[in-house]
Amino acid sequence: MIIYIYFTTLKQYKNSGRPIKEIDMLISQECYKGLYLEGKSEDELMAQTQVLHREIERLKRIIESPAYYYENHPYPDEAAQIIACRRYLAIAKEYVLRVGEYSPTPIELASEKTDALIEKIEKITLTAGRYLEKKFQLIFKENIAVLRKSTLEGERTESEIERPFAEREIYELHMGEWRDNYQPEDYGASLNEPLHWQVRIDYTDSIPPKFFEGAGVFPYNFDRFAALMGASDAI
């Protein structure tokens, strides 16, 4: 995804007369450092990371809302803003570590725990449909991952992708940040005959499996996950 930058230098930003916001999506990383990080104390830097965490969670909720695809969206859109916030957050954490100790959030700890287990994934199963009638599996072998699609009627197809590619995509999904359950009521919505879905991640070494599920509501980046699973047409 391309994120267009309007302000590439701190001087350009200040000369523009643009007011300094709590966070700004239209600046380069160098400009971000100058505006929000340079010369700041440890407490101020930690406060900046908290601003970014809150903004990421706010943007996720917007995308996850059932009404999202019926609304107009800003530029850059929410997905691009999340990418920018993650980049800013990585930089802000580096600045914190220069002057003190960074305290990860519970969501970060959960994400780190899930990411640490990526190499131990045995298979991922996605079932979806009004009656969970479609099944998509990503089965990990030594150097490849097998994509297997099947239906209740017995139809079945298989294809292969490179295991490193699959693992890299899973890492980029930040699945440890997903909630266990997604329901329309959480967003003040009511859906008729919503599409139900379930995700199960099985691991080697007797590690307990991980589960996610929902009905008509999905994690903010579920479209990318569905593409990895070969399920874009089913979601």
C-alpha positions as CSV (number, residue, x, y, z in Angstrom):
1,M,0.0,0.0,0.0
2,I,1.3,3.4,-1.0
3,I,1.1,6.2,1.6
4,Y,1.5,9.7,0.1
5,I,3.5,12.2,2.2
6,Y,2.6,15.9,1.9
7,F,5.3,17.1,4.3
8,T,8.8,15.6,4.0
9,T,10.8,18.0,6.2
10,L,10.2,19.8,9.5
11,K,10.9,23.2,7.9
12,Q,8.4,22.5,5.2
13,Y,5.8,21.6,7.8
14,K,6.4,24.7,9.9
15,N,6.4,27.0,6.9
16,S,3.0,25.6,5.8
17,G,1.3,27.1,8.8
18,R,-0.4,23.7,9.5
19,P,-1.4,23.4,13.2
20,I,0.4,20.6,15.1
21,K,-2.0,17.9,15.9
22,E,-1.9,15.1,18.4
23,I,-0.8,12.9,15.5
24,D,-0.5,13.7,11.8
25,M,-0.7,11.2,9.0
26,L,0.6,13.4,6.2
27,I,4.3,13.7,7.3
28,S,7.5,11.8,6.7
29,Q,9.2,9.8,9.4
30,E,11.9,12.4,9.6
31,C,9.3,15.1,10.1
32,Y,7.6,13.0,12.7
33,K,10.8,12.7,14.7
34,G,11.3,16.4,14.7
35,L,7.7,17.3,15.6
36,Y,7.0,14.6,18.2
37,L,10.2,13.0,19.5
38,E,13.3,15.2,19.4
39,G,14.2,16.6,22.8
40,K,11.3,15.0,24.6
41,S,11.6,13.4,28.1
42,E,11.0,9.7,28.7
43,D,7.5,10.5,30.1
44,E,6.7,12.5,27.0
45,L,7.9,9.8,24.7
46,M,5.9,7.1,26.5
47,A,2.9,9.4,26.2
48,Q,3.4,9.6,22.5
49,T,3.5,5.8,22.2
50,Q,0.2,5.7,24.1
51,V,-1.3,8.2,21.6
52,L,-0.3,5.9,18.8
53,H,-1.7,2.8,20.5
54,R,-5.1,4.6,21.0
55,E,-5.2,5.8,17.5
56,I,-4.5,2.3,16.1
57,E,-7.3,0.8,18.2
58,R,-9.6,3.6,17.1
59,L,-8.9,3.1,13.5
60,K,-9.4,-0.7,13.8
61,R,-12.8,-0.2,15.3
62,I,-13.8,2.1,12.4
63,I,-12.8,-0.6,9.8
64,E,-14.4,-3.4,11.8
65,S,-17.8,-1.7,12.0
66,P,-20.5,-3.3,9.8
67,A,-21.3,0.2,8.4
68,Y,-17.7,0.8,7.2
69,Y,-18.2,-0.1,3.6
70,Y,-21.2,2.1,3.3
71,E,-19.5,5.3,4.5
72,N,-17.1,7.8,2.9
73,H,-13.6,7.7,4.2
74,P,-10.7,10.2,4.6
75,Y,-7.5,10.3,2.7
76,P,-5.4,8.5,3.6
77,D,-7.9,5.9,4.5
78,E,-8.0,4.1,7.9
79,A,-5.9,1.1,6.7
80,A,-3.2,3.4,5.4
81,Q,-3.3,5.4,8.7
82,I,-2.8,2.2,10.7
83,I,0.3,1.4,8.6
84,A,1.7,4.9,9.3
85,C,0.9,4.7,13.0
86,R,2.8,1.4,13.3
87,R,5.8,3.0,11.6
88,Y,5.7,6.0,13.9
89,L,5.3,3.7,16.9
90,A,8.4,1.7,16.0
91,I,10.4,4.9,15.8
92,A,8.9,6.3,19.1
93,K,9.8,3.1,20.9
94,E,13.4,3.4,19.7
95,Y,13.5,6.9,21.2
96,V,12.1,5.6,24.5
97,L,14.7,3.0,24.7
98,R,17.5,5.6,24.3
99,V,16.5,7.3,27.5
100,G,14.8,4.6,29.6
101,E,12.7,1.4,29.5
102,Y,9.7,0.7,27.3
103,S,6.7,-0.9,28.9
104,P,4.7,-2.9,26.3
105,T,0.9,-2.8,26.4
106,P,-1.2,-6.0,27.0
107,I,-2.1,-6.0,23.3
108,E,1.6,-5.9,22.3
109,L,2.5,-8.7,24.7
110,A,-0.3,-10.9,23.3
111,S,0.9,-10.1,19.8
112,E,4.5,-10.9,20.6
113,K,3.4,-14.2,22.2
114,T,1.4,-15.2,19.1
115,D,4.2,-14.1,16.7
116,A,6.7,-16.2,18.6
117,L,4.7,-19.3,17.8
118,I,4.4,-18.8,14.0
119,E,7.2,-21.3,13.2
120,K,5.3,-23.9,15.3
121,I,2.0,-23.6,13.4
122,E,0.8,-27.0,12.1
123,K,-2.3,-25.8,10.3
124,I,-4.8,-22.9,10.2
125,T,-8.4,-23.7,9.5
126,L,-11.0,-21.2,8.4
127,T,-14.7,-22.2,8.2
128,A,-17.2,-19.7,6.8
129,G,-20.7,-19.4,5.6
130,R,-24.3,-19.1,6.9
131,Y,-23.9,-22.7,8.2
132,L,-20.1,-22.8,8.3
133,E,-20.3,-25.0,5.2
134,K,-17.0,-23.9,3.6
135,K,-13.6,-24.9,4.9
136,F,-10.2,-23.5,4.0
137,Q,-7.0,-24.9,5.5
138,L,-3.4,-23.8,5.3
139,I,-1.3,-26.9,6.2
140,F,2.4,-26.3,7.0
141,K,5.0,-28.8,5.6
142,E,8.8,-28.5,5.7
143,N,9.2,-25.9,3.0
144,I,5.7,-25.4,1.6
145,A,2.2,-24.7,2.9
146,V,-0.7,-26.5,1.3
147,L,-3.9,-24.6,0.7
148,R,-6.9,-27.0,0.9
149,K,-10.4,-25.9,0.1
150,S,-13.5,-28.1,0.8
151,T,-17.3,-27.9,1.1
152,L,-19.9,-30.0,2.7
153,E,-20.8,-31.4,-0.7
154,G,-17.4,-33.1,-0.9
155,E,-15.7,-30.7,-3.4
156,R,-12.0,-30.3,-2.7
157,T,-9.1,-28.5,-4.3
158,E,-5.4,-28.1,-3.2
159,S,-2.6,-25.8,-4.1
160,E,0.8,-24.9,-2.7
161,I,2.6,-21.7,-1.6
162,E,6.0,-21.2,-0.2
163,R,6.1,-21.6,3.6
164,P,8.3,-18.5,4.2
165,F,5.8,-16.4,2.3
166,A,2.9,-17.8,4.4
167,E,4.8,-17.2,7.6
168,R,5.6,-13.6,6.6
169,E,2.0,-12.9,5.8
170,I,0.8,-14.3,9.2
171,Y,3.4,-12.1,10.9
172,E,2.1,-9.0,9.1
173,L,-1.5,-9.8,10.1
174,H,-0.7,-9.2,13.8
175,M,-3.3,-11.9,14.7
176,G,-2.3,-11.7,18.4
177,E,-4.1,-8.3,18.4
178,W,-7.4,-9.9,17.3
179,R,-10.2,-10.4,19.8
180,D,-11.5,-13.9,20.4
181,N,-15.0,-13.0,19.3
182,Y,-16.6,-10.4,16.9
183,Q,-20.3,-9.8,17.0
184,P,-22.4,-7.0,15.5
185,E,-23.8,-6.1,18.9
186,D,-20.3,-4.9,19.9
187,Y,-20.8,-2.1,17.3
188,G,-24.4,-1.3,18.0
189,A,-25.5,-3.1,14.9
190,S,-28.1,-5.8,14.1
191,L,-27.5,-8.0,11.0
192,N,-30.0,-10.4,9.2
193,E,-28.4,-13.7,8.4
194,P,-24.8,-12.7,9.0
195,L,-22.0,-14.7,7.6
196,H,-20.5,-16.8,10.4
197,W,-16.8,-17.6,10.5
198,Q,-14.4,-19.5,12.7
199,V,-10.6,-19.6,12.7
200,R,-8.5,-22.3,14.5
201,I,-4.7,-22.3,14.7
202,D,-3.2,-25.7,15.5
203,Y,0.4,-25.9,16.7
204,T,3.1,-28.6,17.1
205,D,4.7,-29.6,20.4
206,S,1.3,-30.0,22.2
207,I,0.8,-26.2,22.2
208,P,-3.0,-25.5,22.8
209,P,-4.8,-24.3,19.7
210,K,-6.0,-20.7,19.3
211,F,-9.6,-19.8,18.3
212,F,-11.3,-16.8,16.8
213,E,-14.9,-16.4,15.6
214,G,-17.5,-14.0,14.6
215,A,-20.8,-13.3,12.8
216,G,-20.9,-10.6,10.1
217,V,-18.1,-8.7,11.8
218,F,-14.4,-9.3,11.2
219,P,-11.0,-8.2,12.4
220,Y,-9.9,-5.0,10.6
221,N,-7.4,-6.9,8.3
222,F,-9.5,-10.0,7.7
223,D,-9.6,-9.5,4.0
224,R,-5.8,-10.0,3.9
225,F,-6.2,-13.1,6.0
226,A,-8.9,-14.4,3.7
227,A,-6.7,-13.8,0.6
228,L,-3.9,-15.9,2.3
229,M,-6.4,-18.7,2.9
230,G,-7.7,-18.6,-0.6
231,A,-11.1,-17.6,0.8
232,S,-11.6,-14.1,-0.7
233,D,-14.7,-15.1,-2.6
234,A,-16.3,-16.7,0.4
235,I,-16.1,-13.6,2.8
